[in-house]
Amino acid sequence: MEENIEQESQQEELENKCFQLEDQLKRSMADYQNLLRRTQQEREQMRLYAAEPVVLALIPAFDNFYYALKSFTNQSAESEQFLNSLQMIWNNLFSSLEQIGCKLLDPIGQMYDPVQHEAVGKIASDSPEGTILEVFRPGYILRERVLKPAQVVVSAAEG
């Protein structure tokens, strides 16, 4: 009888140990699956944003190019041809950037968004308040990540 009680106790102990080991195995498998999922997400993020350091390094040159195109005022035939050539180069550069998911934020007419825009001034206007009237410096976005917000002038209520 005592032997039966001891065997039952041992069996109960073994069943508890088995249950604990099974629980540990399930938790370990869940942790492993989560690790695989996180690793895959990190790899995907690295792939999507691998070009970010290069684009950030090029932004000052793009800004200067943008300012040069905006400031071009001479209207002679030669200057018009030169401006067209510069515009073609600009378009080719941005076409290349768009292939890797980079876009220029040039939001004239859009509503101000503090995530994508940096307000550097307000002008009284009959446009709805917060409408972007002028872009002082364009912004840049890589996929869904804002690399540099656009500096803008927004409309303010008249009065």
CNS distance restraints for C-alpha pairs under 8 A (distance, minus, plus):
assign (resid   1 and name CA) (resid   5 and name CA) 6.41 0.50 0.50
assign (resid   2 and name CA) (resid   6 and name CA) 6.18 0.50 0.50
assign (resid   3 and name CA) (resid   7 and name CA) 6.09 0.50 0.50
assign (resid   4 and name CA) (resid   8 and name CA) 6.02 0.50 0.50
assign (resid   5 and name CA) (resid   9 and name CA) 6.05 0.50 0.50
assign (resid   6 and name CA) (resid  10 and name CA) 6.11 0.50 0.50
assign (resid   7 and name CA) (resid  11 and name CA) 5.97 0.50 0.50
assign (resid   8 and name CA) (resid  12 and name CA) 5.99 0.50 0.50
assign (resid   9 and name CA) (resid  13 and name CA) 6.05 0.50 0.50
assign (resid  10 and name CA) (resid  14 and name CA) 6.07 0.50 0.50
assign (resid  11 and name CA) (resid  15 and name CA) 6.06 0.50 0.50
assign (resid  12 and name CA) (resid  16 and name CA) 6.14 0.50 0.50
assign (resid  13 and name CA) (resid  17 and name CA) 6.13 0.50 0.50
assign (resid  14 and name CA) (resid  18 and name CA) 5.98 0.50 0.50
assign (resid  15 and name CA) (resid  19 and name CA) 6.05 0.50 0.50
assign (resid  16 and name CA) (resid  20 and name CA) 6.10 0.50 0.50
assign (resid  17 and name CA) (resid  21 and name CA) 6.11 0.50 0.50
assign (resid  18 and name CA) (resid  22 and name CA) 6.02 0.50 0.50
assign (resid  19 and name CA) (resid  23 and name CA) 6.08 0.50 0.50
assign (resid  20 and name CA) (resid  24 and name CA) 6.11 0.50 0.50
assign (resid  21 and name CA) (resid  25 and name CA) 6.07 0.50 0.50
assign (resid  22 and name CA) (resid  26 and name CA) 6.20 0.50 0.50
assign (resid  23 and name CA) (resid  27 and name CA) 6.19 0.50 0.50
assign (resid  24 and name CA) (resid  28 and name CA) 6.01 0.50 0.50
assign (resid  25 and name CA) (resid  29 and name CA) 6.07 0.50 0.50
assign (resid  26 and name CA) (resid  30 and name CA) 6.17 0.50 0.50
assign (resid  27 and name CA) (resid  31 and name CA) 6.09 0.50 0.50
assign (resid  28 and name CA) (resid  32 and name CA) 6.06 0.50 0.50
assign (resid  29 and name CA) (resid  33 and name CA) 6.15 0.50 0.50
assign (resid  30 and name CA) (resid  34 and name CA) 6.16 0.50 0.50
assign (resid  31 and name CA) (resid  35 and name CA) 6.11 0.50 0.50
assign (resid  32 and name CA) (resid  36 and name CA) 6.20 0.50 0.50
assign (resid  33 and name CA) (resid  37 and name CA) 6.18 0.50 0.50
assign (resid  34 and name CA) (resid  38 and name CA) 6.07 0.50 0.50
assign (resid  35 and name CA) (resid  39 and name CA) 5.96 0.50 0.50
assign (resid  36 and name CA) (resid  40 and name CA) 6.11 0.50 0.50
assign (resid  37 and name CA) (resid  41 and name CA) 6.21 0.50 0.50
assign (resid  38 and name CA) (resid  42 and name CA) 6.08 0.50 0.50
assign (resid  39 and name CA) (resid  43 and name CA) 6.12 0.50 0.50
assign (resid  40 and name CA) (resid  44 and name CA) 6.18 0.50 0.50
assign (resid  41 and name CA) (resid  45 and name CA) 6.17 0.50 0.50
assign (resid  42 and name CA) (resid  46 and name CA) 6.10 0.50 0.50
assign (resid  43 and name CA) (resid  47 and name CA) 6.17 0.50 0.50
assign (resid  44 and name CA) (resid  48 and name CA) 6.13 0.50 0.50
assign (resid  45 and name CA) (resid  49 and name CA) 6.04 0.50 0.50
assign (resid  46 and name CA) (resid  50 and name CA) 5.45 0.50 0.50
assign (resid  48 and name CA) (resid 143 and name CA) 7.71 0.50 0.50
assign (resid  49 and name CA) (resid 142 and name CA) 7.36 0.50 0.50
assign (resid  49 and name CA) (resid 143 and name CA) 7.97 0.50 0.50
assign (resid  51 and name CA) (resid  55 and name CA) 6.21 0.50 0.50
assign (resid  51 and name CA) (resid 100 and name CA) 7.51 0.50 0.50
assign (resid  52 and name CA) (resid  56 and name CA) 6.03 0.50 0.50
assign (resid  52 and name CA) (resid 142 and name CA) 7.20 0.50 0.50
assign (resid  52 and name CA) (resid 147 and name CA) 7.93 0.50 0.50
assign (resid  53 and name CA) (resid  57 and name CA) 6.18 0.50 0.50
assign (resid  54 and name CA) (resid  58 and name CA) 6.33 0.50 0.50
assign (resid  55 and name CA) (resid  59 and name CA) 6.18 0.50 0.50
assign (resid  56 and name CA) (resid 147 and name CA) 7.10 0.50 0.50
assign (resid  58 and name CA) (resid  62 and name CA) 6.34 0.50 0.50
assign (resid  59 and name CA) (resid  63 and name CA) 6.01 0.50 0.50
assign (resid  60 and name CA) (resid  64 and name CA) 6.27 0.50 0.50
assign (resid  61 and name CA) (resid  65 and name CA) 6.21 0.50 0.50
assign (resid  62 and name CA) (resid  66 and name CA) 6.03 0.50 0.50
assign (resid  63 and name CA) (resid  67 and name CA) 6.20 0.50 0.50
assign (resid  63 and name CA) (resid 137 and name CA) 7.16 0.50 0.50
assign (resid  63 and name CA) (resid 138 and name CA) 7.40 0.50 0.50
assign (resid  64 and name CA) (resid  68 and name CA) 6.12 0.50 0.50
assign (resid  65 and name CA) (resid  69 and name CA) 6.30 0.50 0.50
assign (resid  65 and name CA) (resid  90 and name CA) 7.64 0.50 0.50
assign (resid  66 and name CA) (resid  70 and name CA) 6.26 0.50 0.50
assign (resid  67 and name CA) (resid  71 and name CA) 6.03 0.50 0.50
assign (resid  68 and name CA) (resid  72 and name CA) 6.34 0.50 0.50
assign (resid  69 and name CA) (resid  83 and name CA) 7.27 0.50 0.50
assign (resid  69 and name CA) (resid  86 and name CA) 7.46 0.50 0.50
assign (resid  69 and name CA) (resid  87 and name CA) 7.41 0.50 0.50
assign (resid  72 and name CA) (resid  83 and name CA) 7.45 0.50 0.50
assign (resid  74 and name CA) (resid  79 and name CA) 6.23 0.50 0.50
assign (resid  74 and name CA) (resid  80 and name CA) 7.74 0.50 0.50
assign (resid  75 and name CA) (resid  79 and name CA) 6.08 0.50 0.50
assign (resid  75 and name CA) (resid  80 and name CA) 5.99 0.50 0.50
assign (resid  76 and name CA) (resid  80 and name CA) 6.05 0.50 0.50
assign (resid  77 and name CA) (resid  81 and name CA) 6.26 0.50 0.50
assign (resid  78 and name CA) (resid  82 and name CA) 6.21 0.50 0.50
assign (resid  79 and name CA) (resid  83 and name CA) 5.97 0.50 0.50
assign (resid  80 and name CA) (resid  84 and name CA) 6.13 0.50 0.50
assign (resid  81 and name CA) (resid  85 and name CA) 6.24 0.50 0.50
assign (resid  82 and name CA) (resid  86 and name CA) 6.26 0.50 0.50
assign (resid  83 and name CA) (resid  87 and name CA) 6.07 0.50 0.50
assign (resid  84 and name CA) (resid  88 and name CA) 6.19 0.50 0.50
assign (resid  85 and name CA) (resid  89 and name CA) 6.39 0.50 0.50
assign (resid  86 and name CA) (resid  90 and name CA) 6.13 0.50 0.50
assign (resid  87 and name CA) (resid  91 and name CA) 6.10 0.50 0.50
assign (resid  88 and name CA) (resid  92 and name CA) 6.16 0.50 0.50
assign (resid  89 and name CA) (resid  93 and name CA) 6.16 0.50 0.50
assign (resid  90 and name CA) (resid  94 and name CA) 6.24 0.50 0.50
assign (resid  91 and name CA) (resid  95 and name CA) 5.94 0.50 0.50
assign (resid  92 and name CA) (resid  96 and name CA) 6.31 0.50 0.50
assign (resid  93 and name CA) (resid  97 and name CA) 6.38 0.50 0.50
assign (resid  94 and name CA) (resid  98 and name CA) 5.95 0.50 0.50
assign (resid  94 and name CA) (resid 103 and name CA) 7.71 0.50 0.50
assign (resid  95 and name CA) (resid  99 and name CA) 6.45 0.50 0.50
assign (resid  96 and name CA) (resid 100 and name CA) 7.14 0.50 0.50
assign (resid  97 and name CA) (resid 101 and name CA) 6.55 0.50 0.50
assign (resid  97 and name CA) (resid 102 and name CA) 5.21 0.50 0.50
assign (resid  97 and name CA) (resid 103 and name CA) 7.18 0.50 0.50
assign (resid  98 and name CA) (resid 102 and name CA) 4.81 0.50 0.50
assign (resid  98 and name CA) (resid 103 and name CA) 5.87 0.50 0.50
assign (resid 101 and name CA) (resid 142 and name CA) 5.48 0.50 0.50
assign (resid 101 and name CA) (resid 143 and name CA) 5.03 0.50 0.50
assign (resid 102 and name CA) (resid 140 and name CA) 6.91 0.50 0.50
assign (resid 102 and name CA) (resid 141 and name CA) 5.56 0.50 0.50
assign (resid 102 and name CA) (resid 142 and name CA) 4.26 0.50 0.50
assign (resid 102 and name CA) (resid 143 and name CA) 6.15 0.50 0.50
assign (resid 103 and name CA) (resid 140 and name CA) 5.77 0.50 0.50
assign (resid 103 and name CA) (resid 141 and name CA) 5.27 0.50 0.50
assign (resid 103 and name CA) (resid 142 and name CA) 6.42 0.50 0.50
assign (resid 103 and name CA) (resid 143 and name CA) 7.78 0.50 0.50
assign (resid 104 and name CA) (resid 138 and name CA) 6.57 0.50 0.50
assign (resid 104 and name CA) (resid 139 and name CA) 5.81 0.50 0.50
assign (resid 104 and name CA) (resid 140 and name CA) 4.77 0.50 0.50
assign (resid 104 and name CA) (resid 141 and name CA) 6.50 0.50 0.50
assign (resid 105 and name CA) (resid 116 and name CA) 7.86 0.50 0.50
assign (resid 105 and name CA) (resid 138 and name CA) 5.50 0.50 0.50
assign (resid 105 and name CA) (resid 139 and name CA) 4.51 0.50 0.50
assign (resid 105 and name CA) (resid 140 and name CA) 5.48 0.50 0.50
assign (resid 105 and name CA) (resid 141 and name CA) 6.94 0.50 0.50
assign (resid 105 and name CA) (resid 149 and name CA) 7.69 0.50 0.50
assign (resid 105 and name CA) (resid 150 and name CA) 6.18 0.50 0.50
assign (resid 106 and name CA) (resid 135 and name CA) 6.61 0.50 0.50
assign (resid 106 and name CA) (resid 138 and name CA) 5.36 0.50 0.50
assign (resid 106 and name CA) (resid 139 and name CA) 6.77 0.50 0.50
assign (resid 106 and name CA) (resid 150 and name CA) 7.10 0.50 0.50
assign (resid 107 and name CA) (resid 132 and name CA) 6.73 0.50 0.50
assign (resid 107 and name CA) (resid 135 and name CA) 7.19 0.50 0.50
assign (resid 107 and name CA) (resid 150 and name CA) 7.96 0.50 0.50
assign (resid 108 and name CA) (resid 131 and name CA) 7.91 0.50 0.50
assign (resid 108 and name CA) (resid 132 and name CA) 5.18 0.50 0.50
assign (resid 108 and name CA) (resid 133 and name CA) 5.59 0.50 0.50
assign (resid 108 and name CA) (resid 134 and name CA) 5.95 0.50 0.50
assign (resid 108 and name CA) (resid 135 and name CA) 6.59 0.50 0.50
assign (resid 109 and name CA) (resid 131 and name CA) 5.88 0.50 0.50
assign (resid 109 and name CA) (resid 132 and name CA) 5.19 0.50 0.50
assign (resid 109 and name CA) (resid 133 and name CA) 6.10 0.50 0.50
assign (resid 110 and name CA) (resid 131 and name CA) 5.70 0.50 0.50
assign (resid 110 and name CA) (resid 132 and name CA) 5.60 0.50 0.50
assign (resid 111 and name CA) (resid 130 and name CA) 5.63 0.50 0.50
assign (resid 111 and name CA) (resid 131 and name CA) 4.51 0.50 0.50
assign (resid 111 and name CA) (resid 132 and name CA) 5.94 0.50 0.50
assign (resid 112 and name CA) (resid 117 and name CA) 6.50 0.50 0.50
assign (resid 112 and name CA) (resid 119 and name CA) 7.99 0.50 0.50
assign (resid 112 and name CA) (resid 130 and name CA) 5.35 0.50 0.50
assign (resid 112 and name CA) (resid 131 and name CA) 5.95 0.50 0.50
assign (resid 112 and name CA) (resid 132 and name CA) 6.05 0.50 0.50
assign (resid 112 and name CA) (resid 154 and name CA) 7.12 0.50 0.50
assign (resid 113 and name CA) (resid 117 and name CA) 5.59 0.50 0.50
assign (resid 114 and name CA) (resid 118 and name CA) 6.25 0.50 0.50
assign (resid 114 and name CA) (resid 119 and name CA) 7.97 0.50 0.50
assign (resid 115 and name CA) (resid 146 and name CA) 7.67 0.50 0.50
assign (resid 115 and name CA) (resid 149 and name CA) 7.29 0.50 0.50
assign (resid 116 and name CA) (resid 139 and name CA) 7.46 0.50 0.50
assign (resid 116 and name CA) (resid 146 and name CA) 6.43 0.50 0.50
assign (resid 116 and name CA) (resid 148 and name CA) 7.86 0.50 0.50
assign (resid 116 and name CA) (resid 149 and name CA) 4.87 0.50 0.50
assign (resid 116 and name CA) (resid 150 and name CA) 6.44 0.50 0.50
assign (resid 117 and name CA) (resid 139 and name CA) 7.50 0.50 0.50
assign (resid 117 and name CA) (resid 149 and name CA) 4.82 0.50 0.50
assign (resid 117 and name CA) (resid 150 and name CA) 4.70 0.50 0.50
assign (resid 117 and name CA) (resid 151 and name CA) 5.90 0.50 0.50
assign (resid 117 and name CA) (resid 152 and name CA) 6.57 0.50 0.50
assign (resid 118 and name CA) (resid 149 and name CA) 5.99 0.50 0.50
assign (resid 118 and name CA) (resid 150 and name CA) 5.86 0.50 0.50
assign (resid 118 and name CA) (resid 151 and name CA) 4.68 0.50 0.50
assign (resid 118 and name CA) (resid 152 and name CA) 6.02 0.50 0.50
assign (resid 119 and name CA) (resid 151 and name CA) 5.81 0.50 0.50
assign (resid 119 and name CA) (resid 152 and name CA) 4.97 0.50 0.50
assign (resid 119 and name CA) (resid 153 and name CA) 5.74 0.50 0.50
assign (resid 119 and name CA) (resid 154 and name CA) 6.74 0.50 0.50
assign (resid 120 and name CA) (resid 151 and name CA) 6.11 0.50 0.50
assign (resid 120 and name CA) (resid 152 and name CA) 5.77 0.50 0.50
assign (resid 120 and name CA) (resid 153 and name CA) 5.74 0.50 0.50
assign (resid 121 and name CA) (resid 152 and name CA) 7.03 0.50 0.50
assign (resid 121 and name CA) (resid 153 and name CA) 4.66 0.50 0.50
assign (resid 121 and name CA) (resid 154 and name CA) 6.43 0.50 0.50
assign (resid 122 and name CA) (resid 153 and name CA) 5.40 0.50 0.50
assign (resid 122 and name CA) (resid 154 and name CA) 4.90 0.50 0.50
assign (resid 122 and name CA) (resid 155 and name CA) 5.52 0.50 0.50
assign (resid 122 and name CA) (resid 156 and name CA) 5.77 0.50 0.50
assign (resid 123 and name CA) (resid 153 and name CA) 7.05 0.50 0.50
assign (resid 123 and name CA) (resid 154 and name CA) 6.31 0.50 0.50
assign (resid 123 and name CA) (resid 155 and name CA) 5.03 0.50 0.50
assign (resid 123 and name CA) (resid 156 and name CA) 5.60 0.50 0.50
assign (resid 124 and name CA) (resid 155 and name CA) 5.69 0.50 0.50
assign (resid 124 and name CA) (resid 156 and name CA) 4.74 0.50 0.50
assign (resid 124 and name CA) (resid 157 and name CA) 5.73 0.50 0.50
assign (resid 124 and name CA) (resid 158 and name CA) 4.92 0.50 0.50
assign (resid 124 and name CA) (resid 159 and name CA) 7.71 0.50 0.50
assign (resid 125 and name CA) (resid 129 and name CA) 7.92 0.50 0.50
assign (resid 125 and name CA) (resid 155 and name CA) 5.50 0.50 0.50
assign (resid 125 and name CA) (resid 156 and name CA) 6.13 0.50 0.50
assign (resid 125 and name CA) (resid 157 and name CA) 6.49 0.50 0.50
assign (resid 125 and name CA) (resid 158 and name CA) 5.98 0.50 0.50
assign (resid 126 and name CA) (resid 155 and name CA) 7.91 0.50 0.50
assign (resid 126 and name CA) (resid 157 and name CA) 7.36 0.50 0.50
assign (resid 126 and name CA) (resid 158 and name CA) 6.96 0.50 0.50
assign (resid 127 and name CA) (resid 131 and name CA) 6.53 0.50 0.50
assign (resid 127 and name CA) (resid 155 and name CA) 6.46 0.50 0.50
assign (resid 128 and name CA) (resid 155 and name CA) 6.97 0.50 0.50
assign (resid 128 and name CA) (resid 156 and name CA) 7.81 0.50 0.50
assign (resid 128 and name CA) (resid 157 and name CA) 7.64 0.50 0.50
assign (resid 129 and name CA) (resid 154 and name CA) 7.52 0.50 0.50
assign (resid 129 and name CA) (resid 155 and name CA) 5.18 0.50 0.50
assign (resid 129 and name CA) (resid 156 and name CA) 4.98 0.50 0.50
assign (resid 129 and name CA) (resid 157 and name CA) 5.68 0.50 0.50
assign (resid 130 and name CA) (resid 154 and name CA) 5.37 0.50 0.50
assign (resid 130 and name CA) (resid 155 and name CA) 5.25 0.50 0.50
assign (resid 130 and name CA) (resid 156 and name CA) 6.48 0.50 0.50
assign (resid 131 and name CA) (resid 154 and name CA) 5.39 0.50 0.50
assign (resid 131 and name CA) (resid 155 and name CA) 5.33 0.50 0.50
assign (resid 132 and name CA) (resid 152 and name CA) 6.46 0.50 0.50
assign (resid 132 and name CA) (resid 153 and name CA) 5.91 0.50 0.50
assign (resid 132 and name CA) (resid 154 and name CA) 4.38 0.50 0.50
assign (resid 132 and name CA) (resid 155 and name CA) 6.37 0.50 0.50
assign (resid 133 and name CA) (resid 152 and name CA) 7.49 0.50 0.50
assign (resid 133 and name CA) (resid 153 and name CA) 5.77 0.50 0.50
assign (resid 133 and name CA) (resid 154 and name CA) 5.42 0.50 0.50
assign (resid 133 and name CA) (resid 155 and name CA) 6.36 0.50 0.50
assign (resid 134 and name CA) (resid 152 and name CA) 5.73 0.50 0.50
assign (resid 134 and name CA) (resid 153 and name CA) 5.11 0.50 0.50
assign (resid 134 and name CA) (resid 154 and name CA) 7.09 0.50 0.50
assign (resid 135 and name CA) (resid 150 and name CA) 7.05 0.50 0.50
assign (resid 135 and name CA) (resid 151 and name CA) 6.08 0.50 0.50
assign (resid 135 and name CA) (resid 152 and name CA) 4.50 0.50 0.50
assign (resid 135 and name CA) (resid 153 and name CA) 6.37 0.50 0.50
assign (resid 136 and name CA) (resid 150 and name CA) 7.59 0.50 0.50
assign (resid 136 and name CA) (resid 151 and name CA) 5.31 0.50 0.50
assign (resid 136 and name CA) (resid 152 and name CA) 5.38 0.50 0.50
assign (resid 136 and name CA) (resid 153 and name CA) 7.14 0.50 0.50
assign (resid 137 and name CA) (resid 150 and name CA) 5.65 0.50 0.50
assign (resid 137 and name CA) (resid 151 and name CA) 4.98 0.50 0.50
assign (resid 137 and name CA) (resid 152 and name CA) 7.03 0.50 0.50
assign (resid 138 and name CA) (resid 149 and name CA) 7.41 0.50 0.50
assign (resid 138 and name CA) (resid 150 and name CA) 4.54 0.50 0.50
assign (resid 138 and name CA) (resid 151 and name CA) 6.43 0.50 0.50
assign (resid 139 and name CA) (resid 146 and name CA) 7.86 0.50 0.50
assign (resid 139 and name CA) (resid 147 and name CA) 7.54 0.50 0.50
assign (resid 139 and name CA) (resid 148 and name CA) 5.13 0.50 0.50
assign (resid 139 and name CA) (resid 149 and name CA) 4.52 0.50 0.50
assign (resid 139 and name CA) (resid 150 and name CA) 3.66 0.50 0.50
assign (resid 139 and name CA) (resid 151 and name CA) 7.08 0.50 0.50
assign (resid 140 and name CA) (resid 146 and name CA) 6.22 0.50 0.50
assign (resid 140 and name CA) (resid 147 and name CA) 5.49 0.50 0.50
assign (resid 140 and name CA) (resid 148 and name CA) 5.21 0.50 0.50
assign (resid 140 and name CA) (resid 149 and name CA) 6.52 0.50 0.50
assign (resid 140 and name CA) (resid 150 and name CA) 7.26 0.50 0.50
assign (resid 141 and name CA) (resid 145 and name CA) 5.59 0.50 0.50
assign (resid 141 and name CA) (resid 146 and name CA) 4.31 0.50 0.50
assign (resid 141 and name CA) (resid 147 and name CA) 5.29 0.50 0.50
assign (resid 141 and name CA) (resid 148 and name CA) 6.97 0.50 0.50
assign (resid 142 and name CA) (resid 146 and name CA) 6.33 0.50 0.50
assign (resid 142 and name CA) (resid 147 and name CA) 6.59 0.50 0.50
